[in-house]
Structures are given as C-alpha cells and as structure tokens.
C-alpha cells in the first residue's frame, strides 16, 4: 500500500484546508444571527395576555403588546423575534390596512 504525503506533494493544499476550516468557523457566527419575523393576522387578548392569530392559522402568544391594546380584534402587521414554538417578543405592530 502506497501512502502519499499530500503536504509535500501539494504544499498549498494544507494552507487552503486550514483557511477553509477558519472560514467555516467565521461563517457560523453569521448563521446565528436572529432575524425578526413579520406576520399578518388578528390581534386578540385573553386573561393571560395578547395573542396573534396569523393568516396561516398559527396562534402566537405575544410579549410586549400592552402598548398596542387599541389594535385588539383588528387586522395587524407585527414584527417580532421568535422566542419559542408559539412565543413572540414584539418589536412593533400596526394596522394591516
């Protein structure tokens, strides 16, 4: 069995591989960036807080919607960070029309 020493055959290859590994480590931080969601739906309230019934039928619990109580039972557009399977942290909300 012949064993090749790739570093001696292709000296630039090991440098490229090391740089590639470094680039992969740097790219991971970019993919971890959190992007807010923009959703349309109807804002509701219940005894536990505010809910958004999205156009696709998904119901989201919303934290931070107290300032938008005037929009309850109206069609709205919200921008929020997803904090759980059905939890949004509200950035802003406004009427959808």
C-alpha positions in Angstrom: 0.0 0.0 0.0 1.4 3.4 -1.0 0.9 6.2 1.4 1.1 9.7 0.0 2.3 12.7 1.9 -0.1 15.3 0.5 1.5 18.2 2.2 4.8 17.6 0.4 3.0 16.9 -2.9 0.7 19.9 -2.7 2.1 22.4 -0.2 -0.6 24.9 -0.8 -3.3 22.4 -0.1 -2.8 22.2 3.6 -2.9 26.0 3.8 -6.1 26.1 1.8 -7.7 23.4 4.1 -6.6 25.3 7.2 -8.1 28.6 5.7 -11.2 26.8 4.8 -11.7 25.5 8.4 -11.1 29.0 9.6 -13.7 30.4 7.2 -16.2 27.8 8.3 -15.7 28.9 11.9 -16.3 32.5 11.0 -19.4 31.7 8.9 -21.1 30.0 11.9 -21.5 33.3 13.7 -23.3 34.8 10.7 -25.8 31.9 10.6 -26.5 32.5 14.3 -27.9 36.0 13.6 -31.6 36.3 14.7 -33.9 37.9 12.2 -37.3 39.2 13.2 -40.4 37.8 11.7 -43.0 40.0 10.0 -46.5 38.5 10.3 -50.1 39.5 9.4 -53.1 38.4 11.4 -55.6 39.5 14.0 -54.6 40.7 17.5 -56.6 39.1 20.3 -56.4 39.3 24.1 -57.4 36.8 26.8 -56.9 36.5 30.5 -53.2 35.5 30.0 -52.2 38.3 27.6 -52.1 39.0 23.9 -52.4 36.6 21.0 -51.8 36.9 17.3 -53.9 34.7 15.1 -51.8 34.6 12.0 -53.2 34.4 8.4 -51.9 30.8 8.2 -53.9 29.8 11.3 -51.0 29.6 13.7 -51.7 31.3 17.1 -48.8 33.1 18.7 -48.5 34.4 22.2 -47.1 37.9 22.2 -44.9 39.5 24.9 -44.8 43.3 24.9 -48.1 44.1 23.2 -49.6 46.1 26.0 -48.9 49.4 24.2 -50.9 48.2 21.2 -54.2 47.4 23.1 -56.0 49.8 20.8 -55.4 47.3 18.0 -57.2 44.4 19.7 -59.6 42.5 17.3 -58.2 44.3 14.3 -56.0 43.0 11.4 -52.4 43.9 12.2 -48.9 43.5 10.9 -46.4 42.7 13.6 -42.6 42.4 13.6 -41.2 40.3 16.4 -38.4 37.9 17.5 -39.4 34.2 17.8 -38.6 33.2 21.3 -40.3 29.8 21.4 -42.6 27.5 19.4 -45.5 29.8 19.9 -44.0 32.9 21.6 -43.1 36.2 20.0 -41.2 39.1 21.6 -42.9 42.1 19.9 -40.8 44.9 18.3 -43.7 46.8 16.8 -47.3 46.4 15.5 -49.5 48.4 13.3 -52.8 48.2 11.4 -52.8 46.0 8.3 -54.9 48.3 6.1 
